[in-house]
């Protein structure tokens, strides 16, 4: 009898290990804003449906395993299954999945459409506009209204919607701040909108969630959510104490390398709109000695191949 239930017990033990092992560090289930909160509810709803389905399957599996197992004294000679189908069962296993899909689709579609606009609780507040630009391997954040640009960090006020204008200067990336909301792709020559909001003062981790090469793991940033008063004070300090962002300095930021946190008292938006210009980073790298044929290399990517070909030719002549 134990052997029949052994696979189920092992599966249950593995499920407990994986689920409880990660409960303390799942940031998407620890939302700090209305967008992330809606998405958390949707995730939990989906998990609930899946667990219910798995539970029903396990119960039916156990009943069938026990009731119809082969055992001593059981007369199976009169067992004649109906091989022509069972209309009732066919209707059940067709209708139930349809109902499950509908039950999951309705809240999913409602949530997706609601997230395309500012959160309901703060829809009357003017959103803070931030241009988020991904560059291998850094994040550039531009505040057009405040005329400030930061690199690898972001300051935002709490209880106010933030409208991100997301694009990329080179590789396709993804902006993701788990505790504030789900990820959204950043692509060169395109501009994607995303509303996020923080309800609590704190520092939240953000990152690029789409693999972009060698130093992808280092393309992280912190989001510091502060009161509106503290945000205004930071803006004044950044405007007065930080240097202007020159075109030459911005070209240097286009190089595929890591940099630290930087602050400027002007933005790159007067030089380029990456949502419209997909080639600017390649042109900037070319001006600085990088060849446009390869976004990650200073040299001709075929140089080593050519050297090997010449070497082979020389060996043949000898």
C-alpha positions as CSV (number, residue, x, y, z in Angstrom):
1,X,0.0,0.0,0.0
2,X,2.8,2.4,0.9
3,X,4.5,1.8,-2.5
4,X,1.4,3.1,-4.3
5,X,1.5,6.4,-2.4
6,X,5.3,6.8,-2.4
7,X,5.5,8.9,-5.6
8,X,2.8,11.3,-4.2
9,X,4.7,11.7,-0.9
10,X,8.0,12.4,-2.6
11,X,6.2,15.0,-4.8
12,X,4.6,16.7,-1.8
13,X,8.0,16.8,0.0
14,X,9.7,18.4,-3.0
15,X,6.8,21.0,-3.3
16,X,7.2,22.0,0.3
17,X,11.0,22.4,0.0
18,X,10.7,24.6,-3.1
19,X,7.8,26.7,-1.9
20,X,8.9,27.3,1.7
21,X,12.5,27.7,0.7
22,X,11.7,30.8,-1.4
23,X,8.9,32.4,0.6
24,X,11.2,34.8,2.5
25,X,12.7,36.4,-0.6
26,X,10.0,36.7,-3.3
27,X,9.9,40.4,-3.9
28,X,7.0,40.3,-6.4
29,X,4.9,39.0,-3.5
30,X,6.0,41.9,-1.3
31,X,4.4,44.9,-3.3
32,X,5.1,48.5,-2.3
33,X,2.8,50.2,-4.8
34,X,-0.7,49.8,-6.4
35,X,0.7,48.4,-9.7
36,X,2.7,45.6,-8.0
37,X,-0.3,45.0,-5.6
38,X,-2.6,44.3,-8.5
39,X,-0.1,42.0,-10.2
40,X,0.4,40.1,-6.9
41,X,-3.3,39.5,-6.6
42,X,-3.3,38.1,-10.2
43,X,-0.4,35.9,-9.4
44,X,-2.0,34.5,-6.3
45,X,-5.3,33.9,-8.1
46,X,-3.5,31.9,-10.8
47,X,-1.5,29.9,-8.2
48,X,-4.8,29.2,-6.4
49,X,-6.4,27.9,-9.5
50,X,-3.4,25.7,-10.3
51,X,-3.2,24.3,-6.8
52,X,-7.0,23.5,-6.9
53,X,-6.5,21.7,-10.2
54,X,-3.5,19.8,-9.0
55,X,-5.4,18.8,-5.8
56,X,-8.4,17.5,-7.8
57,X,-6.1,15.5,-10.1
58,X,-4.3,14.0,-7.1
59,X,-7.6,13.1,-5.3
60,X,-9.0,11.4,-8.5
61,X,-5.6,9.7,-9.0
62,X,-5.7,8.3,-5.5
63,X,-9.3,7.1,-5.7
64,X,-8.6,5.3,-9.0
65,X,-5.4,3.9,-7.7
66,X,-7.1,2.4,-4.6
67,X,-10.4,1.4,-6.1
68,X,-9.2,-0.2,-9.3
69,X,-5.9,-1.6,-8.3
70,X,-5.2,-5.3,-9.0
71,X,-5.4,-7.3,-5.8
72,X,-6.1,-10.8,-4.5
73,X,-9.7,-12.0,-4.5
74,X,-10.8,-9.4,-7.0
75,X,-12.9,-10.8,-9.9
76,X,-12.0,-8.7,-13.0
77,X,-13.6,-11.2,-15.5
78,X,-16.8,-9.2,-15.8
79,X,-15.0,-5.9,-16.4
80,X,-16.2,-4.6,-19.7
81,X,-15.3,-0.9,-20.3
82,X,-17.4,1.0,-22.7
83,X,-14.9,1.7,-25.5
84,X,-17.3,4.0,-27.4
85,X,-16.9,6.9,-25.1
86,X,-18.8,8.5,-22.3
87,X,-20.8,11.6,-23.2
88,X,-21.0,12.9,-19.6
89,X,-17.3,12.7,-19.0
90,X,-16.4,14.2,-22.3
91,X,-18.7,17.2,-21.6
92,X,-17.2,17.6,-18.1
93,X,-13.5,17.6,-19.2
94,X,-14.4,20.0,-22.0
95,X,-16.5,22.5,-20.1
96,X,-14.4,22.6,-16.9
97,X,-11.1,23.8,-18.7
98,X,-13.2,26.4,-20.6
99,X,-14.6,27.7,-17.4
100,X,-11.1,27.8,-15.8
101,X,-9.7,29.8,-18.8
102,X,-12.6,32.3,-18.6
103,X,-12.1,32.7,-14.9
104,X,-8.4,33.5,-15.4
105,X,-8.9,35.6,-18.5
106,X,-11.4,38.1,-17.2
107,X,-9.3,39.4,-14.3
108,X,-6.1,39.2,-16.4
109,X,-7.5,41.4,-19.2
110,X,-9.0,43.8,-16.6
111,X,-5.7,44.1,-14.9
112,X,-3.7,44.6,-18.1
113,X,-6.0,47.4,-19.3
114,X,-6.1,49.1,-15.9
115,X,-2.2,49.2,-15.7
116,X,-2.1,51.2,-19.0
117,X,-3.1,54.3,-17.1
118,X,-2.2,55.9,-13.8
119,X,-3.3,54.1,-10.6
120,X,-6.9,54.9,-9.7
121,X,-6.0,56.2,-6.2
122,X,-3.7,59.0,-7.6
123,X,-5.1,59.5,-11.1
124,X,-5.8,63.2,-10.3
125,X,-2.1,63.9,-9.5
126,X,0.2,65.0,-12.3
127,X,2.6,62.1,-13.0
128,X,6.3,62.4,-12.8
129,X,7.7,61.8,-16.3
130,X,11.0,59.8,-16.4
131,X,12.8,58.7,-19.6
132,X,14.5,55.3,-18.8
133,X,17.1,54.4,-21.3
134,X,19.1,51.2,-21.3
135,X,22.7,51.2,-22.5
136,X,25.1,48.2,-22.3
137,X,25.4,47.9,-19.3
138,X,23.8,50.8,-17.4
139,X,20.5,52.7,-17.0
140,X,20.1,56.4,-17.8
141,X,17.2,58.2,-16.2
142,X,16.1,61.6,-17.6
143,X,13.7,64.0,-15.7
144,X,12.7,66.4,-18.5
145,X,10.6,68.7,-16.3
146,X,13.3,69.0,-13.7
147,X,16.1,69.0,-16.3
148,X,18.1,66.4,-14.3
149,X,19.7,63.1,-15.5
150,X,20.9,60.3,-13.3
151,X,22.8,57.1,-14.1
152,X,22.3,53.8,-12.3
153,X,20.0,55.3,-9.6
154,X,16.5,56.8,-9.5
155,X,14.7,59.1,-7.0
156,X,10.9,59.3,-7.0
157,X,8.3,60.8,-4.7
158,X,5.8,58.5,-2.9
159,X,2.1,58.5,-3.5
160,X,2.5,60.0,-7.0
161,X,2.4,58.1,-10.3
162,X,5.6,57.9,-12.3
163,X,5.2,57.6,-16.1
164,X,8.3,55.9,-17.5
165,X,9.2,56.4,-21.2
166,X,11.3,53.3,-21.8
167,X,13.7,52.8,-24.7
168,X,17.1,51.4,-25.4
169,X,20.2,52.8,-27.0
170,X,21.4,49.4,-28.2
171,X,20.5,45.9,-27.1
172,X,16.9,45.0,-26.3
173,X,16.6,45.2,-22.5
174,X,13.8,45.1,-19.9
175,X,13.1,47.6,-17.0
176,X,12.0,45.7,-13.9
177,X,11.4,47.0,-10.4
178,X,9.8,43.9,-8.8
179,X,8.3,45.6,-5.7
180,X,6.7,48.4,-7.8
181,X,5.6,46.5,-10.9
182,X,6.3,44.0,-13.6
183,X,8.9,44.3,-16.3
184,X,8.5,46.2,-19.6
185,X,10.8,45.8,-22.6
186,X,13.2,48.6,-23.8
187,X,13.9,48.6,-27.5
188,X,16.0,50.9,-29.7
189,X,13.9,53.1,-32.0
190,X,10.8,52.5,-29.9
191,X,9.2,54.2,-26.8
192,X,7.2,52.2,-24.3
193,X,5.1,53.7,-21.6
194,X,4.7,52.3,-18.1
195,X,3.1,53.6,-15.0
196,X,4.6,52.7,-11.6
197,X,4.1,54.1,-8.1
198,X,5.6,53.7,-4.7
199,X,3.3,54.0,-1.6
200,X,6.0,53.6,1.0
201,X,9.3,55.4,1.7
202,X,12.1,53.0,1.0
203,X,14.8,51.8,-1.4
204,X,13.8,49.2,-4.0
205,X,16.0,47.2,-6.3
206,X,15.6,47.5,-10.1
207,X,17.4,45.7,-12.9
208,X,17.6,44.8,-16.5
209,X,15.6,41.5,-16.8
210,X,16.6,40.7,-20.4
211,X,20.0,39.2,-21.1
212,X,22.2,41.6,-23.0
213,X,25.7,40.2,-22.8
214,X,28.8,40.0,-20.7
215,X,28.0,42.4,-17.9
216,X,24.2,42.0,-17.9
217,X,24.3,40.8,-14.3
218,X,25.7,44.2,-13.2
219,X,23.0,46.3,-14.9
220,X,21.2,47.1,-11.7
221,X,20.0,50.3,-10.0
222,X,18.3,51.4,-6.8
223,X,15.0,53.3,-6.7
224,X,14.8,55.6,-3.7
225,X,11.2,56.5,-2.8
226,X,11.0,59.6,-0.7
227,X,8.4,62.2,0.4
228,X,7.5,64.9,-2.0
229,X,9.4,67.5,0.1
230,X,12.6,65.4,0.2
231,X,12.2,64.9,-3.6
232,X,12.0,68.6,-4.2
233,X,15.0,69.2,-2.0
234,X,17.0,66.6,-4.0
235,X,16.0,68.2,-7.3
236,X,17.2,71.7,-6.1
237,X,20.5,70.2,-4.9
238,X,21.0,68.3,-8.1
239,X,20.3,71.3,-10.2
240,X,22.7,73.5,-8.4
241,X,25.6,71.1,-7.5
242,X,25.7,68.7,-10.5
243,X,27.6,69.4,-13.8
244,X,25.9,69.8,-17.2
245,X,25.7,66.8,-19.4
246,X,27.6,67.5,-22.5
247,X,27.2,65.7,-25.8
248,X,30.8,64.4,-25.5
249,X,30.1,63.0,-22.0
250,X,26.9,61.4,-23.2
251,X,28.7,59.8,-26.1
252,X,31.1,58.2,-23.5
253,X,28.1,56.7,-21.7
254,X,27.2,54.9,-25.0
255,X,30.3,52.7,-24.6
256,X,29.5,49.1,-23.6
257,X,30.9,49.2,-20.1
258,X,29.9,49.6,-16.5
259,X,29.9,52.9,-14.7
260,X,29.0,54.1,-11.2
261,X,26.2,56.4,-10.1
262,X,26.2,59.8,-11.9
263,X,24.1,63.0,-11.7
264,X,23.8,65.8,-14.2
265,X,21.9,69.1,-14.2
266,X,20.7,68.7,-17.8
267,X,19.5,65.8,-19.9
268,X,20.5,64.0,-23.2
269,X,17.0,64.7,-24.6
270,X,18.3,67.8,-26.4
271,X,20.9,65.6,-28.2
272,X,18.9,62.5,-29.1
273,X,15.6,60.7,-28.7
274,X,16.4,57.0,-28.6
275,X,12.7,56.3,-29.2
276,X,13.2,57.8,-32.6
277,X,16.9,57.2,-33.3
278,X,18.1,53.6,-33.1
279,X,21.5,54.3,-34.5
280,X,22.9,57.0,-32.1
281,X,24.8,54.6,-29.8
282,X,26.5,52.9,-32.8
283,X,27.5,56.3,-34.3
284,X,28.8,57.6,-30.9
285,X,30.9,54.4,-30.5
286,X,32.3,54.9,-34.0
287,X,33.2,58.5,-33.2
288,X,35.1,57.2,-30.1
289,X,37.0,54.5,-32.0
290,X,34.5,51.6,-31.7
291,X,33.5,50.2,-35.1
292,X,29.8,50.2,-35.8
293,X,29.9,46.6,-37.1
294,X,30.0,45.3,-33.6
295,X,28.5,47.1,-30.6
296,X,30.7,45.3,-28.1
297,X,34.1,45.4,-29.8
298,X,36.8,48.1,-30.5
299,X,38.2,46.1,-33.3
300,X,37.1,44.4,-36.5
301,X,35.2,41.2,-35.4
302,X,36.8,39.4,-38.3
303,X,40.4,40.5,-37.5
304,X,41.3,37.2,-35.7
305,X,39.8,35.2,-38.5
306,X,41.8,37.1,-41.1
307,X,45.0,36.6,-39.0
308,X,44.4,32.9,-38.8
309,X,43.8,32.7,-42.6
310,X,47.1,34.5,-43.3
311,X,48.9,32.2,-40.9
312,X,47.6,29.2,-42.7
313,X,48.6,30.6,-46.0
314,X,52.2,31.3,-44.7
315,X,52.5,27.8,-43.3
316,X,51.5,26.3,-46.7
317,X,54.2,28.4,-48.5
318,X,56.8,27.1,-46.1
